[in-house]
Amino acid sequence: MTRALGCDESVEIESRVDATQPGDVFLVCSDGLWGPVPEARIAGVLGKHRDLSLAASLLVDIANECGGPDNVTCVLVRLGGG
């Protein structure tokens, strides 16, 4: 986030373009989740729970159980169909 929001006068921007499909889920999270919780465990929660509100709550709980170092932020978005 510091690269996206910026702490300095000039910020190095990183971007990429990937193909997406309806139903794809995007996760934006802080380092309180990414790091303490293994990627496979995050993927397991997302694969098991279609309700994104429930999945986000579970991920925050898991991060806290794993000793997340600070605040845990988790935002989930699912792409809709066309």
N, C-alpha and C positions, 0 to 999 in steps of 0.2 A: 504494500500500500504506500510506503514512503516513496517509491518510484512513481506511482500513479498520482499521488497527491503532491508529492514534492516537499523536500526539506530545504533544498538549495534553490538558488536563483535559476539554474538551468537543470532540467530533469531529462535523463535519457529515457526515451519512450520505446517500449517493446510492444510489438503487435504481431498477430498472425491471423491467417484466414484458414478455416477448416470447413469442410462440408458438414452440414447438419441435416438431421431428419426430424420429422414430427415425432415427439415423444422423448427426444434427447433432453437430458437434465444437466443444467449448469450449476456448479457449486462455486460460490465466492465465500472465502472464509479467512479468518485471521490465523496467525501462527499458534494461537491457543488450541486450535483444532488440527491444523496441518503440521505435522511433526510428532506430537504426542500420540496421535491415533494413526496406526498403519493404514496405508492407502487401501489395502485389501479389505480392511474392516469398514472403512468408509464406503467402498463399493458394495460390500455386503449389505449394509443398511439401506443404501439407495436401491439396490436390486430387490430387496425384500419388502419395502414399504412404498406403496404408490402415493400415499398421502404425504405430501412434501412437508406440511406443517409438523406432522408426527416425526418424520425422518429428521428434520432439523432439530427438533427437541431431543431426540435420541442421540444425535451426534454431539450436541452440546453436553448432554449427560455423560456420554462416553469420554469426551475430552476432559471433563472435570474428574472423572474416575481415574483417568490415566495421568493425572497430575498436570494438566494444562498450565503453563507458566504464568499466564495472565488472563485477561478477559477473552472470552470465546465468542466469536461472531460467525454466524453461519447463515447464508442466504441461498435458497434453492429456487431455481426457475425451470419449468418444463416448457419446451417449445410445443405450440399447438399445431393441429392439423390444418390443411388448407382446403 
